[in-house]
Amino acid sequence: MKEVLAKITPNREERARFKQTTEEFLELLNFNLKGAQAILGGSGAKDTWLSGNFDVDIFVQFDFLKFSTSSDNLAELLQTSLKKAFPKIKLNRLHGSRDYFQLLYKDMNFEVVPILKINKAEEALNITDISPLHAIWVNKNTKTLKDQVRLAKQFCKANGLYGAESHICGFSGYVLEILTAYYGSFANLLQKSLKWKNPEVIDPEKYYTNKTMVMFHLNKSKLQSPLIIIDPVDKNRNTAAALSLEKFQLMQKKAKEYLKSPSAKFFVREEINLEQLKKEKGHLVYLQITPLEGKRDVVGVKLLKAFEFLKKELELFTILKAEWRWDKQAIFYFLLKDQKLDDYQIRRGPPLTLKEYVKDFKKKNKNTFEKDGQLFAKVKTEFPQLEDFVNDLLSKKYFKEKVLTTNLTRN
């Protein structure tokens, strides 16, 4: 672990740069604010950030009594102050539950979020208002666990488990901070994760007497995730609501593999290697994609939908392996068992009892037959060859409207 921690813990130079630049930014912004104060938030405020990560969360706390009646207008007020504080820097306004801002200052990415200053979660008029309370709780409960949190974060990053965004559906930084505090160490978190059941309920502050009370009290929409973690500062919130069953199970799988044979390789994201993929068994479809511009989460969802569309269609060729990654460019790849389809495919129709649907299906398909109370059609395959089939998919409107450009490689 020492070897891993040496790589992921910010060194003295990084800490000095982070501190100096952040303090300068806050000083400039606070000088231009009225009735509000900018503070450091996120992993920077909790000292759980990873080496090489210079993304900084800033929360601008507006006085509750003065601004609670104009909560929806906080972004406008903040925008005016940001333009005064940083007149020569490009300001990107992003839409959210409240609009927020991104800007690059001295080669560090700052995300600035307007919130109301509150003392307890019940006062919040927007989910973001609670964020500083998260930092207070985490700092109180992870005083000796900062490195353990870093290990948990890097483990999840390396294994595609990190991030609560809609295109990832994994573990957020805050969820990992809570889990590390709750279990006491990274190793214990992995051990305990193997015993998680679906749904697994974790209530760090013991707001509820048992699991049944949690299931009864929380809104049904907040109980859909396989892991339910009651927010330590807000008993009405499940902090793991974004977690998918796929990522829940992948966490257990990777935890089991690591505990069986601990290695530093579990903390390094394996790169997708085109040349290596070409050597693997199967027929490769490899796509380099330039994403559309826009808010990262929105762009990510479009890429995910594009990938899932291709994956569903390519199942006809029997998928052996499929994956996608996204940094500046996106990569989709599919390893397929077959490269040619039969000349004819069997298309499933409606049950024979649905007379109107049967009539419509027969009108659209000439060569139909019945089997076990179901209607089927024998349909000529339009593109039996894999390359032709893929090129047709890439030309579909559904796919094209979700990406900017696509470069196809086949082996």
Secondary structure, DSSP 8 states (H G I E B T S, - for coil): -HHHHHHHS--HHHHHHHHHHHHHHHHHHHHT-SSEEEEEEHHHHHT---TT--EEEEEEEE-HHHHGGGGGGHHHHHHHHHHHH-TTS--EEE-SSS-EEEEEETTEEEEEEEEE--SSGGG-SSGGGGHHHHHHHHHHH-TT-HHHHHHHHHHHHHTT-B--STTT--B-HHHHHHHHHHHSSHHHHHHHHTT--SSEEE-TT--SSSHHHHHHHS-GGGS-SSEEEEETTEEEEETTTT--HHHHHHHHHHHHHHHHS--GGGGS-----HHHHHHSSSEEEEEEEE--SS-HHHHHHHHHHHHHHHHHHHGGG-EEEEEEEESSSEEEEEEES-SB--SEEEEEEEETT-HHHHHHHHHH-SSEEEETTEEEEEEE-S--BHHHHHHHHHHSHHHHTT-SEEEEEE-
